[in-house]
């Protein structure tokens, strides 16, 4: 949620502005997508194809009405603490191997938003973008 002085809001806005400026500099407005994710969150591409990629999924979802789709909600899984009660050194992928209960935290949306940076107005929380126009599609 938007809280005055929220550092997530400031960082999100700084990144979004940088990406919009880069689009303008390259003359490719509407070409850049933005996704925010924590280290314990992993996208869950459910296409049934082990070789599916995020790029392929977005292309598939937006191909019929590409100019209108501005944001896509992608299912994800959250690992949280993975049952750890104290710090352990090592790679995150090796230490956090158990997913938190349920599909996602009860106060989180069912999908992570990936949106055109030029269409994002703000966010409700980092995984929920408010876009100025176009459609929001859930994968």
Secondary structure, DSSP 8 states (H G I E B T S, - for coil): ---TT-HHHHHHHHHHHHHHHHHHHHT-TT--EEE---TTEEE---SS-TT--HHHHHHHHHSTTTTTEEEEEEEEEE-TTTT--S---S-HHHH--S--SSSS-TTS-SEEEEEEGGGEEEEEETTEEEESSSEEEE-
